[in-house]
Amino acid sequence: MPKKRFSIMCALFIAALCSPSAFALISDGATLETGDSMDFMSGPDLIATITSNVYSNVSAPGYENKFVYTYQIENVSDSVLRYFSVKIPIGAGSDVLLPDYDTGAGWVAPMIWDVMQDELSVDAMFSASIPSGEQSVLLYYASELPPVLALDGGSLTALNDYAFATGSLHVPVPEPATMVLLSCGYLSIILFRKKPV
């Protein structure tokens, strides 16, 4: 039995080494399209700073011809941060691919980091809270859609004091033609709905 456990541990270790890290994704000739350090506020209080970057020209398999969106959370408050959400504009959620994280880039890894069923957000629930002065791992996903700076693009929630913080993030945005089609669909629903008798 110990040999079997050892071989399983070796296989997991090799799989972890072979999976692409965000640093490997963005270091091979990738271009930084845009990047900022964003303040997340809960009322007048600064809760966290999130580094939001977008890269293009990524050559890693599966990421070609896509933008790679990265986020790293730094807790600068006494709040115990546990939940992070990136709001995705309507029409862009189905294009968010390969959500993952780089364990070598931070301390606290998420238990969940995935696109939600409604495709309106990419959410992270951390298995351990991000304590004051610490950083999360580098969270990332890919999209073929170009970035836009969304004013309320993300939110953070703390467990100890129930602080809820929002801030700006770079998110993928559908091309204008898609937005026009979606708007026409919503408008037709409103115009041609049954009127109450």
C-alpha positions in Angstrom: 0.0 0.0 0.0 2.8 2.6 0.7 4.2 2.1 -2.8 0.8 2.9 -4.3 0.5 6.1 -2.2 4.0 7.0 -3.3 3.2 6.5 -7.0 0.0 8.6 -6.6 1.9 11.4 -4.9 4.6 11.3 -7.7 1.9 11.4 -10.4 0.2 14.4 -8.7 3.5 16.2 -8.3 4.4 15.6 -12.0 0.9 16.8 -13.1 1.4 20.0 -11.0 4.7 20.6 -12.6 3.4 20.0 -16.2 0.3 22.3 -15.8 1.0 25.7 -17.2 1.6 28.4 -14.6 0.5 31.9 -15.2 4.1 33.1 -15.2 4.9 30.6 -17.9 1.9 31.7 -19.9 2.8 35.4 -19.8 6.6 35.2 -19.9 6.9 33.6 -23.4 6.8 36.8 -25.5 3.4 37.9 -24.2 2.4 41.5 -24.4 0.9 43.5 -21.5 -2.1 45.1 -23.1 -3.3 46.9 -20.0 -2.7 46.7 -16.2 -3.6 48.6 -13.1 -3.6 48.3 -9.4 -7.2 48.8 -8.3 -8.4 49.9 -4.8 -11.4 48.0 -3.5 -13.4 50.1 -1.0 -16.1 49.4 1.6 -17.6 52.8 2.1 -14.7 55.1 3.0 -12.4 52.2 4.0 -9.8 50.6 1.8 -10.1 46.8 2.0 -7.8 45.4 -0.7 -5.7 46.3 -3.7 -6.2 44.1 -6.7 -3.6 44.0 -9.5 -5.6 43.5 -12.8 -3.6 42.8 -15.9 -4.5 41.7 -19.4 -1.9 40.0 -21.7 -2.0 39.1 -25.5 0.3 37.2 -27.8 0.4 34.3 -25.4 1.9 31.2 -27.0 1.0 28.5 -24.5 -1.2 25.7 -25.9 -4.9 26.5 -25.6 -4.2 30.3 -25.1 -3.2 31.2 -28.6 -5.1 34.2 -30.1 -6.7 34.9 -26.7 -6.3 37.6 -24.1 -5.3 36.3 -20.6 -6.9 38.2 -17.7 -5.0 38.0 -14.4 -6.0 39.2 -10.9 -4.1 39.1 -7.6 -5.7 40.3 -4.3 -3.7 41.9 -1.5 -5.5 42.4 1.7 -4.6 45.8 3.2 -7.3 45.8 6.0 -8.2 43.8 9.1 -11.0 42.2 7.2 -10.8 38.4 6.6 -11.3 38.2 2.8 -13.0 35.0 1.6 -15.0 35.6 -1.6 -14.0 37.3 -4.9 -16.2 37.9 -7.9 -15.5 39.3 -11.4 -18.6 40.7 -13.1 -18.7 39.7 -16.8 -20.8 41.8 -19.2 -23.8 40.1 -20.8 -22.7 38.2 -23.9 -19.1 37.7 -22.8 -19.5 34.9 -20.2 -19.7 32.1 -22.6 -16.3 33.2 -24.0 -14.5 33.0 -20.7 -12.2 29.9 -20.9 -9.7 28.0 -18.8 -10.1 29.7 -15.4 -7.1 28.6 -13.3 -4.6 29.9 -10.8 -0.8 29.9 -10.2 0.0 28.6 -6.8 3.6 29.8 -7.1 2.5 33.5 -7.2 0.8 33.9 -3.9 -0.2 32.3 -0.6 -3.9 31.7 -0.5 -5.5 29.5 -3.2 -9.2 29.3 -4.0 -11.3 26.3 -3.4 -13.4 27.4 -6.4 -12.4 29.7 -9.3 -14.8 29.2 -12.2 -17.5 30.7 -14.4 -20.9 30.6 -12.7 -23.9 29.0 -14.4 -25.5 32.3 -15.3 -22.2 33.3 -17.1 -22.4 36.7 -15.6 -19.4 36.3 -13.2 -16.2 34.4 -12.6 -16.2 33.6 -8.8 -13.5 32.5 -6.4 -14.2 31.1 -2.9 -11.0 30.7 -1.0 -10.5 27.6 1.1 -8.6 29.7 3.6 -9.1 33.4 4.2 -6.7 36.0 2.9 -5.3 37.5 6.1 -4.2 41.1 6.5 -1.0 41.9 4.6 -1.2 38.6 2.6 -1.9 38.0 -1.1 -3.9 35.5 -3.0 -2.5 33.3 -5.7 -2.6 34.8 -9.2 -6.0 34.0 -10.6 -6.4 34.0 -14.4 -8.7 33.0 -17.3 -8.6 33.4 -21.1 -11.0 35.1 -23.5 -11.0 36.0 -27.2 -12.8 39.3 -26.3 -10.7 42.5 -25.8 -10.6 44.2 -22.4 -12.5 47.2 -21.0 -12.1 48.8 -17.6 -15.4 48.1 -15.8 -16.1 50.6 -13.0 -17.8 48.0 -10.7 -16.1 45.1 -12.3 -15.5 43.1 -9.1 -16.4 42.6 -5.5 -14.9 41.1 -2.4 -16.6 39.9 0.8 -15.1 39.4 4.2 -16.3 36.9 6.8 -15.3 38.5 10.1 -16.9 41.9 9.8 -19.1 41.3 6.7 -17.4 44.0 4.8 -18.4 44.1 1.1 -16.0 46.0 -1.2 -16.3 46.9 -4.9 -13.8 48.3 -7.4 -12.8 48.5 -11.0 -11.3 45.6 -13.0 -10.4 44.8 -16.6 -13.0 42.4 -18.0 -13.7 41.0 -21.5 -16.4 43.0 -23.5 -18.3 41.7 -26.5 -17.8 43.3 -29.8 -20.2 46.1 -30.7 -22.2 44.0 -33.2 -23.0 41.4 -30.5 -24.1 44.2 -28.1 -26.4 45.6 -30.8 -28.0 42.2 -31.4 -28.5 41.6 -27.7 -30.0 45.1 -27.4 -32.4 44.5 -30.3 -33.5 41.2 -28.7 -34.3 42.9 -25.4 -36.1 45.7 -27.2 -38.2 43.3 -29.2 -39.2 41.5 -26.0 -40.3 44.7 -24.4 -42.1 46.0 -27.5 -44.0 42.9 -28.4 -44.9 41.5 -25.0 -48.5 40.8 -24.3 -50.3 43.7 -22.8 -52.5 42.9 -19.8 -56.2 43.1 -20.7 
